[in-house]
């Protein structure tokens, strides 16, 4: 008899239990076996040699493994990165053992536990946005872009008159936008910065017309604390900072005064030099999260954005796209903004006006890798892409 063999992809504990249950295993067996069916690889950075040696010993004792710098053997290095490979069951045992060890390992045990927990399935939740709310996790949300600028890379000058901007906002909502993101300063490379006074002057007339009328939350795209303060006083529900609270650190304190206002923290940097792209990016986002939480922003109100095209060349942006699922370890809602960007233009050799299909491809991959919100110009078309991708991914 020819046996059928199927290779099964198991992403989390919930899926492992479902697969075990499908063969008729009892409840007790399902709970025992599920953590053994999920393999995870974790990378730890800058670990002291004594601590790394203990981690490797404990991983090996459970049947897992740990790769260290070869200099650990002869003490030619003081610190090493550590690559761990093991099942959830093995990590559970290692975490228990590390809690009883010196060299800062109890804290490392908690960090490992949190990272693994963040990768697990999370039930849908309500995200309060002042007088409005969003349900996160049921489906991917679409953020429509409204630029009030004369020089944005894609639609600069198209909507920088109040009446045109308001009409376009309503069109985006009709096309399926769940959130409206309004920007009044171009963030494209080589764009000319504007001061807070000018930015507020561009925003105010449009915000006054839209805030009390439209049914969806409004996000203001700014990194300036003065602009954020004015926008929040007008009633804006979300602040989107392309510098992750690092350009103007006072913006964190401004946002923290509004406990039901979510914030979007994007990764950005000057230049494209990295020691390790994803490790540096995740570390930088963790710093932004820390700034926000120390200022008093509620952890559940923090949304992260990998910043495709910001401080990254085309190859680096493509690498980030391929590794988006690593951001899940931070335990935050993830936003992806790739709409019409240069990674699409450079890859397909197409102008801004012909990047619809490329944008669709990036959104589909992003949703499959755990993205919760997509920021787009072409709302009608991308809402369809999102709905189709959700039907496949969010079962």
C-alpha positions as CSV (number, residue, x, y, z in Angstrom):
1,X,0.0,0.0,0.0
2,X,1.3,3.5,-0.9
3,X,1.3,5.8,2.1
4,X,0.3,9.4,1.7
5,X,2.8,11.8,3.3
6,X,2.1,15.5,4.0
7,X,4.5,18.0,5.3
8,X,2.6,20.3,7.7
9,X,3.5,23.9,8.5
10,X,2.7,24.7,12.2
11,X,3.0,28.4,13.1
12,X,1.9,28.4,16.7
13,X,0.6,26.4,19.6
14,X,-3.0,26.8,18.6
15,X,-2.3,25.3,15.2
16,X,-0.3,22.4,16.7
17,X,-3.2,21.5,18.9
18,X,-5.6,21.6,16.0
19,X,-3.4,19.2,14.0
20,X,-2.9,16.8,16.9
21,X,-6.7,16.8,17.6
22,X,-7.3,16.0,13.9
23,X,-5.8,12.5,14.3
24,X,-8.0,11.8,17.3
25,X,-5.6,12.4,20.2
26,X,-7.2,13.0,23.6
27,X,-7.1,16.4,25.3
28,X,-4.2,15.5,27.7
29,X,-2.1,14.2,24.9
30,X,-2.8,17.2,22.8
31,X,-1.6,19.6,25.5
32,X,1.6,17.6,26.1
33,X,2.6,17.2,22.5
34,X,1.7,20.6,21.0
35,X,4.8,22.4,22.4
36,X,7.0,19.6,20.9
37,X,5.7,20.3,17.4
38,X,6.9,23.9,17.1
39,X,10.5,24.6,16.3
40,X,11.8,28.1,17.0
41,X,15.2,29.7,16.2
42,X,16.1,32.6,18.4
43,X,19.2,34.9,18.3
44,X,20.5,36.5,21.4
45,X,23.0,39.4,21.1
46,X,26.2,40.4,23.1
47,X,26.0,37.6,25.7
48,X,28.9,37.2,28.1
49,X,31.0,34.0,27.6
50,X,30.0,32.5,31.0
51,X,26.3,33.2,30.3
52,X,26.5,31.8,26.8
53,X,28.2,28.7,28.0
54,X,25.4,28.0,30.5
55,X,22.7,28.7,27.9
56,X,24.4,26.2,25.5
57,X,24.7,23.6,28.2
58,X,21.0,23.9,29.2
59,X,19.9,23.8,25.5
60,X,21.9,20.6,24.9
61,X,20.5,19.0,28.0
62,X,17.0,19.3,26.7
63,X,17.8,18.1,23.2
64,X,18.0,21.5,21.6
65,X,21.2,23.3,20.5
66,X,23.0,26.6,20.6
67,X,25.6,28.0,18.2
68,X,28.3,30.3,19.7
69,X,31.3,32.2,18.5
70,X,34.3,29.7,18.2
71,X,36.3,32.1,20.4
72,X,34.2,30.9,23.4
73,X,36.2,27.7,23.5
74,X,39.6,29.4,24.1
75,X,38.3,32.5,25.8
76,X,39.5,34.7,22.9
77,X,36.2,36.7,23.0
78,X,34.4,38.3,25.9
79,X,31.0,38.3,24.4
80,X,29.2,36.3,21.7
81,X,25.9,36.3,19.9
82,X,24.0,33.0,20.4
83,X,21.7,31.2,18.0
84,X,19.3,28.9,19.8
85,X,17.4,26.1,18.0
86,X,14.7,24.2,19.9
87,X,11.1,23.4,20.3
88,X,8.7,25.3,22.6
89,X,8.9,22.4,25.0
90,X,12.7,22.6,25.2
91,X,12.6,26.4,25.6
92,X,10.1,25.9,28.5
93,X,12.6,23.7,30.3
94,X,15.5,26.0,29.5
95,X,13.7,29.1,30.7
96,X,13.0,27.3,34.0
97,X,16.7,26.4,34.4
98,X,18.0,29.9,33.5
99,X,15.9,31.5,36.2
100,X,18.1,29.9,38.8
101,X,21.5,30.9,37.2
102,X,23.7,34.0,37.7
103,X,25.2,36.3,35.0
104,X,21.9,38.1,34.3
105,X,20.3,34.9,33.0
106,X,17.1,35.2,35.0
107,X,16.3,38.4,32.9
108,X,17.4,36.6,29.7
109,X,15.0,33.8,30.6
110,X,12.1,36.3,30.8
111,X,13.2,37.9,27.5
112,X,13.1,34.5,25.8
113,X,9.7,33.7,27.3
114,X,8.2,37.1,26.2
115,X,9.6,36.8,22.6
116,X,8.2,33.3,22.2
117,X,4.9,34.3,23.7
118,X,4.6,37.2,21.2
119,X,4.9,34.8,18.3
120,X,1.8,32.8,19.5
121,X,-1.7,33.3,18.2
122,X,-3.4,36.4,19.6
123,X,-7.2,36.8,19.8
124,X,-8.7,39.9,18.1
125,X,-8.9,42.9,20.3
126,X,-10.4,46.4,20.4
127,X,-8.1,49.3,19.9
128,X,-9.6,52.5,21.3
129,X,-9.0,55.7,19.2
130,X,-10.6,58.3,21.4
131,X,-14.3,58.5,20.3
132,X,-13.7,55.7,17.7
133,X,-12.3,52.2,17.8
134,X,-10.7,49.6,15.6
135,X,-10.8,45.8,15.9
136,X,-7.3,44.4,15.5
137,X,-6.7,40.9,14.4
138,X,-10.0,39.9,12.7
139,X,-8.9,41.3,9.3
140,X,-6.2,43.5,7.9
141,X,-7.1,47.2,8.1
142,X,-6.5,49.6,5.3
143,X,-5.0,53.1,6.0
144,X,-5.7,55.6,3.2
145,X,-3.1,58.2,2.5
146,X,-4.0,61.9,2.2
147,X,-1.0,64.2,1.5
148,X,-1.5,67.9,1.9
149,X,1.9,68.6,0.4
150,X,3.1,70.2,-2.8
151,X,6.0,67.8,-3.1
152,X,5.2,64.3,-2.0
153,X,6.9,61.6,-4.2
154,X,3.6,60.2,-5.5
155,X,0.8,62.7,-5.3
156,X,2.5,66.0,-4.3
157,X,0.2,69.0,-5.1
158,X,-2.8,66.9,-5.9
159,X,-4.7,67.5,-2.7
160,X,-3.0,70.6,-1.1
161,X,-6.2,72.7,-1.5
162,X,-8.8,72.2,1.3
163,X,-11.8,71.4,-0.9
164,X,-9.8,68.8,-2.9
165,X,-8.4,67.3,0.2
166,X,-11.8,66.9,1.8
167,X,-13.3,65.4,-1.3
168,X,-10.4,62.9,-1.6
169,X,-10.8,62.0,2.1
170,X,-14.5,61.0,1.5
171,X,-13.5,59.1,-1.6
172,X,-10.9,57.1,0.3
173,X,-13.6,56.2,2.9
174,X,-16.0,55.2,0.2
175,X,-13.3,53.0,-1.4
176,X,-12.8,51.1,1.9
177,X,-10.3,53.0,4.1
178,X,-10.5,52.0,7.8
179,X,-8.1,54.8,8.9
180,X,-7.2,58.1,7.2
181,X,-3.5,59.2,7.5
182,X,-3.0,62.9,6.8
183,X,0.5,64.3,6.2
184,X,1.5,67.9,5.7
185,X,5.3,67.5,5.2
186,X,6.8,65.3,2.5
187,X,9.2,62.6,3.9
188,X,10.6,61.6,0.5
189,X,14.4,61.7,0.2
190,X,15.8,65.1,-0.5
191,X,12.5,66.8,0.3
192,X,12.6,70.3,1.8
193,X,11.6,70.3,5.5
194,X,8.9,72.7,6.7
195,X,8.6,74.2,10.1
196,X,5.9,73.3,12.6
197,X,4.0,76.6,11.9
198,X,3.7,75.8,8.2
199,X,2.8,72.2,8.8
200,X,0.0,73.2,11.2
201,X,-1.3,75.8,8.8
202,X,-1.7,73.1,6.1
203,X,-3.3,70.6,8.5
204,X,-5.7,72.8,10.5
205,X,-8.4,73.7,7.8
206,X,-8.7,70.1,6.6
207,X,-8.7,68.6,10.1
208,X,-11.4,71.0,11.3
209,X,-13.7,69.9,8.4
210,X,-13.1,66.2,8.8
211,X,-12.6,65.3,12.4
212,X,-16.2,65.6,13.6
213,X,-17.7,64.4,10.3
214,X,-16.0,61.3,9.1
215,X,-16.7,57.8,10.6
216,X,-13.1,56.5,10.7
217,X,-10.1,57.5,12.9
218,X,-7.7,60.2,11.6
219,X,-4.0,59.7,11.9
220,X,-1.6,62.7,11.5
221,X,1.8,61.9,10.1
222,X,4.3,64.1,12.0
223,X,7.4,63.8,14.0
224,X,7.1,67.3,15.6
225,X,5.7,67.6,19.1
226,X,4.2,71.0,18.4
227,X,2.3,69.7,15.4
228,X,1.2,66.6,17.4
229,X,-0.1,68.8,20.2
230,X,-2.1,71.0,17.9
231,X,-3.6,68.0,16.1
232,X,-4.5,66.2,19.3
233,X,-6.2,69.3,20.6
234,X,-8.3,69.4,17.5
235,X,-9.4,65.8,18.1
236,X,-7.0,63.6,16.0
237,X,-7.2,60.0,17.1
238,X,-3.7,58.6,16.0
239,X,-0.2,60.0,15.8
240,X,2.1,58.5,13.1
241,X,5.8,59.4,13.7
242,X,8.2,58.4,10.9
243,X,11.2,58.9,13.3
244,X,9.8,56.6,16.0
245,X,9.8,59.3,18.8
246,X,13.6,59.9,18.2
247,X,13.7,63.1,16.2
248,X,11.7,65.2,18.7
249,X,11.6,63.3,21.9
250,X,9.0,65.6,23.5
251,X,6.4,64.1,21.2
252,X,6.3,61.0,23.4
253,X,5.2,63.1,26.4
254,X,2.6,64.9,24.3
255,X,1.1,61.7,23.1
256,X,1.2,60.1,26.6
257,X,-1.2,62.8,27.8
258,X,-3.9,61.2,25.7
259,X,-4.3,57.6,27.1
260,X,-6.7,56.4,24.3
261,X,-4.6,57.7,21.4
262,X,-2.6,55.0,19.6
263,X,0.9,55.9,18.2
264,X,2.7,54.5,15.2
265,X,6.5,54.3,15.6
266,X,8.4,53.8,12.4
267,X,12.0,52.7,12.0
268,X,14.2,55.3,10.3
269,X,17.8,56.3,10.3
270,X,20.3,58.5,8.5
271,X,22.2,56.4,5.9
272,X,22.0,52.7,5.1
273,X,24.8,51.2,7.2
274,X,23.9,48.3,9.4
275,X,25.9,45.7,11.4
276,X,23.0,43.2,10.9
277,X,19.9,44.7,9.2
278,X,17.0,42.9,11.0
279,X,18.8,42.7,14.3
280,X,19.6,46.5,14.2
281,X,16.0,47.3,13.0
282,X,14.3,45.3,15.7
283,X,16.7,46.8,18.3
284,X,15.9,50.3,17.1
285,X,12.2,49.7,17.2
286,X,12.5,48.3,20.7
287,X,14.2,51.6,21.7
288,X,11.3,53.5,20.2
289,X,8.9,51.3,22.2
290,X,10.9,51.9,25.3
291,X,10.8,55.7,24.8
292,X,7.0,55.6,24.4
293,X,6.3,53.4,27.3
294,X,8.6,55.3,29.7
295,X,6.7,58.5,28.7
296,X,3.4,56.8,29.7
297,X,2.0,55.5,26.4
298,X,0.1,52.3,27.0
299,X,1.9,49.3,25.6
300,X,-1.3,48.1,23.8
301,X,-1.5,51.5,22.0
302,X,1.8,51.1,20.2
303,X,1.9,50.2,16.6
304,X,5.3,49.6,14.8
305,X,6.3,50.1,11.2
306,X,9.5,48.7,9.7
307,X,10.0,51.8,7.5
308,X,10.3,50.4,4.0
309,X,12.5,52.7,2.0
310,X,13.5,54.8,5.0
311,X,17.2,54.4,5.8
312,X,17.3,51.4,3.5
313,X,18.3,50.9,-0.1
314,X,16.2,48.6,-2.4
315,X,18.0,45.4,-1.5
316,X,17.7,46.2,2.2
317,X,14.0,46.9,1.8
318,X,13.5,43.6,0.0
319,X,15.3,41.8,2.8
320,X,13.1,43.5,5.4
321,X,10.0,42.4,3.4
322,X,11.3,38.8,3.4
323,X,11.8,38.9,7.2
324,X,8.7,40.8,8.3
325,X,7.5,37.9,10.5
326,X,10.5,38.6,12.8
327,X,8.8,41.8,14.0
328,X,6.2,39.7,15.7
329,X,8.7,39.1,18.5
330,X,8.1,42.7,19.7
331,X,4.5,41.9,20.5
332,X,3.0,45.0,18.8
333,X,0.5,45.7,16.0
334,X,2.4,45.9,12.7
335,X,1.8,48.5,10.0
336,X,3.3,48.2,6.5
337,X,3.8,51.1,4.1
338,X,5.0,50.1,0.7
339,X,2.6,51.9,-1.6
340,X,4.2,53.0,-4.9
341,X,7.6,53.1,-3.2
342,X,11.0,52.9,-4.8
343,X,11.6,49.2,-4.0
344,X,8.8,48.5,-6.4
345,X,9.9,51.0,-9.0
346,X,13.5,49.9,-8.9
347,X,12.6,46.2,-9.0
348,X,10.1,46.5,-11.8
349,X,11.7,49.5,-13.5
350,X,8.4,51.3,-13.5
351,X,7.4,55.0,-12.7
352,X,5.3,55.9,-9.7
353,X,2.1,55.8,-11.8
354,X,2.6,52.1,-12.7
355,X,3.3,50.5,-9.4
356,X,-0.2,49.1,-8.5
357,X,0.6,45.4,-9.1
358,X,4.0,45.7,-7.3
359,X,2.2,47.3,-4.3
360,X,-0.3,44.5,-4.3
361,X,2.5,41.9,-4.2
362,X,4.1,43.5,-1.2
363,X,0.8,43.7,0.7
364,X,0.0,40.1,0.1
365,X,3.4,39.0,1.4
366,X,3.2,41.4,4.4
367,X,-0.2,40.1,5.5
368,X,1.0,36.5,5.2
369,X,3.9,37.4,7.5
370,X,1.7,39.0,10.2
371,X,1.1,42.6,9.2
372,X,-2.1,44.1,10.7
373,X,-2.5,47.4,8.9
374,X,-1.4,48.5,5.3
375,X,-0.9,52.1,4.4
376,X,-1.8,52.8,0.7
377,X,-2.7,55.4,-1.9
378,X,-4.9,53.2,-4.1
379,X,-7.5,52.2,-1.5
380,X,-10.2,50.7,-3.7
381,X,-7.8,48.3,-5.4
382,X,-5.7,47.5,-2.4
383,X,-8.8,46.9,-0.2
384,X,-9.7,44.1,-2.7
385,X,-6.2,42.7,-2.5
386,X,-6.4,42.8,1.3
387,X,-9.8,41.0,1.4
388,X,-8.6,38.3,-0.9
389,X,-5.3,37.8,1.1
390,X,-7.2,37.7,4.3
391,X,-9.5,35.0,3.0
392,X,-6.4,32.8,2.5
393,X,-4.3,33.8,5.5
394,X,-6.7,34.7,8.3
395,X,-8.7,31.5,8.4
